[in-house]
Amino acid sequence: EMIRDQALAVSGLLTGQVGGPSVLPYQPDDLWKDIASIADYNQSHGADLYRRSLYTFWKRTIAPPTMVTLDATPRDMCTVKRSRTNTPLQALTLMNEIAFVEAARVLAQRAMVEGGDTTDGRLRYAFRAATAREPDAQEMQVIRDGWNHHLESLRNDAESAQQLISTGEHPVDDALDPAELATYTIIASMILNLDELVTKE
């Protein structure tokens, strides 16, 4: 729950409302179809998509898949201590699940709008927003190299760039260059997947 909430908070998407009914965030299509007595999953929209994970509707027979992948405990018994794992499936979830891709894209938009006019300034802004510290020289080099590599690729593949930045319901800033926004989105996703953000010691 904290990992999702942190990604939403860093991007600026997190809804601060306290209390109220449960919400139904993004979930794979037809997940409930063959198992649940109520087969229709009526996904929430607007601000409800970005409520804290505490408010996510939980069906014991079909728990929210992202939470289960990230070691959320079953709700049918008390758990004294949560297990903690680090699996490839978790990494795939953090880099591909709609909520995380959307959070990366919105963080990228913030970096482009609020991070100044230079690429380095924007990259530093995204890194600082997520980690609460400045990147060191080696980290900055890795981020900059990644930026250059992906920008060149996405300049030649406008369809992929558009598909990436169209993920999620939060509106895309049409004033921003799609290839650049897609590139910053990839970098923001990489930053949101750093061990220091995902794993707390």
Buried (B, 14 or more C-beta within 10 A) or exposed (E): BEBBBBBBBBBBBBBEEEEEEEBBBBBEEEBBEEEEEEEEBEBBEEEBBBBBBEBBBBBEEBBBBBBEBBBBBEEEEEEEEEEEEEEEEBEEBBBEBBBBBBBBBBBBBBBBEEBEEEBBEBBBBBBBBBBEEEBEEEBBEEBBEBBEEBBEBBBEEEEEBBEBBEBBEBEBBEEBBBBBBBBBBBBBBBBBBEEEBBEEE
